[in-house]
Each structure stands twice: as C-alpha cells, then as structure tokens.
C-alpha cells in the first residue's frame, strides 16, 4: 500500500494524489499498533478508554474502536500521547513500531525506509536520511 514517487513522468497532480494515501498509511500504522498493544495487555477498548480518562484526557471507547477499524480519519497528537501513556509505550513507538513493521514512508512522495531509520530521523538521532 506504500506509494512511491515516480521518478519518470510524474506530474504534480499525481504527486498530490499520493498525500492522502500517505496520511491514511500513517493513521493505519498508529491504529494497528494501538490495537496490538491493547490486545497484548489483554484490554478491551473500554479498558483503554478508562485508562485514558484516568490520565486526564478521555478518549471514548467508540473513538478507539473507530480508530482501530479505520473509520476515524484523523488522530490528534494529544490523543497519540495519551494513548501511548495508557498503553505504557513511548508515543514514537506508535508511529514507528520497530520490530512490528519493517518499512514506513516518513513523508509523502518519498520511498519507504526502515522503521528504525524513520524513528531515528524523527528523534533527530539520524539526519542524513
């Protein structure tokens, strides 16, 4: 599902069509990792919603379910931060789940890179990607 920028004959309109697909891919990666971590903990979506409320930023069960099923098209950064805390993982690991996803596309219109390299780029550890 990863789209790549064509280096021959691509037009600006073609490139712009790739951006929504990239956004969907990022959202799907986060949603899949939230679901994986939640199930690893043996929690229901309601358990996760309850934990988010305890942290101080309620995320309703139906919002979590819609995110995990792909019916929710966006996810605010504050939600990612609270979900990560609730799941006992760093927020960056929801975006770049090293060991669970091999390759990701860091930005639209770029070729895929290893998840570890993307994580290093995001954290500033690696700037030459």
C-alpha positions in Angstrom: 0.0 0.0 0.0 3.0 2.2 0.2 3.1 4.7 -2.7 6.3 5.8 -4.2 7.2 8.9 -6.1 7.7 8.1 -9.7 11.0 9.5 -11.0 9.9 9.4 -14.6 6.9 11.3 -16.0 5.2 12.1 -12.7 3.1 15.2 -12.7 2.3 17.5 -9.8 -1.3 16.3 -9.8 -0.1 12.6 -9.5 2.1 13.6 -6.5 -0.7 15.4 -4.8 -2.9 12.2 -5.1 -0.2 10.4 -3.0 -0.6 12.6 0.0 -4.0 11.4 1.3 -2.8 7.8 0.8 0.3 8.6 3.0 -1.9 10.1 5.7 -4.1 7.0 5.7 -1.0 4.9 6.0 0.3 6.8 9.0 -3.1 6.6 10.6 -3.3 2.8 9.9 0.1 2.2 11.4 -0.8 4.0 14.6 -4.2 2.3 14.8 -2.7 -1.1 14.3 -0.1 -0.5 17.0 -2.7 0.7 19.5 -4.7 -2.4 18.8 -1.7 -4.7 19.1 -0.5 -3.1 22.4 -4.1 -3.1 23.8 -4.5 -6.8 23.0 -1.0 -7.6 24.3 -2.2 -6.1 27.7 -5.4 -8.1 27.5 -7.5 -5.0 27.5 -10.8 -4.2 25.8 -11.3 -0.8 24.0 -13.3 0.2 27.1 -10.4 -0.7 29.4 -8.2 1.6 27.3 -10.8 4.3 27.3 -11.0 4.1 31.1 -7.2 4.4 31.4 -7.2 7.5 29.1 -9.8 9.1 31.3 -7.7 8.3 34.4 -4.8 10.1 32.8 -7.0 13.1 32.3 -7.8 13.1 28.6 -10.8 11.0 28.0 -10.9 9.1 24.7 -14.3 7.3 24.4 -14.4 3.6 23.6 -16.2 4.3 20.3 -13.4 6.7 19.2 -10.9 4.0 20.0 -12.9 1.4 18.1 -13.4 3.7 15.1 -9.7 4.4 15.0 -8.7 0.8 15.1 -11.2 -0.2 12.4 -10.2 2.7 10.1 -13.5 4.6 10.4 -11.7 7.5 12.1 -9.8 9.6 9.6 -7.6 11.7 12.0 -5.9 11.4 15.3 -4.8 14.4 17.2 -1.3 14.4 18.6 -2.6 14.8 22.1 -4.6 11.5 21.7 -1.4 9.8 20.5 0.4 11.0 23.6 -2.4 9.8 26.0 -2.9 6.5 24.2 0.9 5.9 24.4 0.9 6.7 28.1 -2.1 4.5 28.7 -0.5 1.6 26.8 2.8 2.0 28.6 4.8 2.8 25.5 6.6 5.9 24.1 4.5 7.8 21.6 7.1 7.4 18.9 6.6 3.6 19.1 3.0 4.1 18.0 4.2 6.0 14.9 7.2 3.8 14.2 6.7 0.3 15.7 10.2 -1.1 15.3 10.1 -4.8 15.3 6.5 -5.0 14.1 6.6 -3.0 10.9 9.6 -3.4 8.6 9.3 -0.3 6.4 7.4 3.0 6.6 7.2 6.1 4.4 8.4 9.0 6.6 6.8 11.7 4.4 4.6 11.8 1.4 6.3 11.5 -2.0 9.3 9.6 -0.5 10.3 6.0 -0.9 9.9 3.7 2.1 12.7 3.4 4.6 13.2 1.0 7.5 11.1 1.7 10.6 14.2 2.1 12.7 15.7 4.7 10.3 12.4 6.6 10.3 12.4 6.6 14.1 16.0 7.9 14.2 15.0 10.6 11.8 12.0 11.6 13.9 14.0 11.8 17.1 16.9 13.7 15.4 19.3 10.9 16.0 19.8 10.5 12.3 19.6 13.5 10.0 21.1 12.1 6.8 18.1 10.1 5.5 
